[in-house]
Amino acid sequence: MFPLTHVLVAQNLLSSSDHQVILGGIFPDLGNAIGLNRIITHEMGTGFYGFCRDNYPEYLNFARAIITHGSQPHGLDYYADECYQGEEKGYCFQRARPFCGKVVAACDIPQEMGLWKAHNFIEMAYELIAVERFPHLSDLVPEMLDDKYIIAKCSDLLGHYFNIDTSKVGTIISSMPTFFCLLDVTPQNLAAKYARQLEIRHQIKGADVAAMSKIIEEVKESVALEFGDFISSSIELISDLLRVYPSRDAFIKK
């Protein structure tokens, strides 16, 4: 899923809009940008939770928010990308199949990339619906990005955990608005950001932003009635998972 949908799920599960929760809910999608691959940051949940529990228990909400995002253990992206309702593909891939041809044409991509990129259009439609139904989401990430202290502290933790340059982590976190549409979330703005990603990641320069925008609107109409059920069912499953990864309060009470 895209960032604001992850924030919605993380804050719901952790009953908090703390800046640790906002940042943790998004962080796994920064894997490639900080020099790690997507798989590493989407499967870091258990190890990073243990690292924080043993060394930095005051940042367990950050670690738990990362778990809500990832694919292993089963956070939101497991159900969105990998497996949903017993099928081998996640929800976004399942729902993307009817739109593959249009996405291939609008994005000017090879046919074999169609399903992979079409699933991002389901995710962008979910961003639109999330912001429409929960307008406060657009304020949360910019407010977190103004919190230089929490960015510095979380970057230190991530740098130590992955043994990578802490300053680079902080720079990438602060640069999130260049990667993601976080304010004024519209089909046009989502499409423009996505076209830029296609150019940067795949050297594809022929994407048609107007056509992509129309597909996002069409997808939104197609999935709007499913939004509540998918989000609530995922939250229920992830809530069960989080019992294995208790908050700092659970340790203090003991």
Number of C-alpha atoms within 10 A of each C-alpha: 24 20 24 27 24 27 25 21 23 31 18 14 18 17 10 13 18 15 21 22 27 29 27 25 30 25 21 26 19 19 17 13 15 18 12 14 14 15 15 15 22 25 20 20 26 16 12 22 24 15 18 20 19 10 12 13 18 13 22 26 25 24 29 26 29 30 31 34 32 28 23 19 19 22 28 28 25 22 26 24 20 18 19 18 9 8 11 12 17 20 22 26 24 19 20 21 14 13 20 21 13 15 28 20 17 20 23 16 18 9 12 10 12 21 22 16 20 27 24 20 32 27 23 29 26 25 26 22 20 24 20 13 9 13 11 12 22 18 11 19 22 15 11 20 19 12 12 11 11 17 21 18 15 21 22 18 20 17 18 13 15 14 10 16 15 20 13 15 24 21 14 17 21 18 12 19 15 12 14 17 22 23 14 12 19 19 21 18 17 23 25 19 17 23 20 18 17 19 14 11 8 10 10 15 15 14 22 16 21 13 16 25 21 15 22 27 17 15 22 22 12 13 17 14 10 10 14 13 10 16 18 13 12 21 19 11 14 22 16 10 16 19 9 9 18 15 19 16 11 9 10 7 6 5
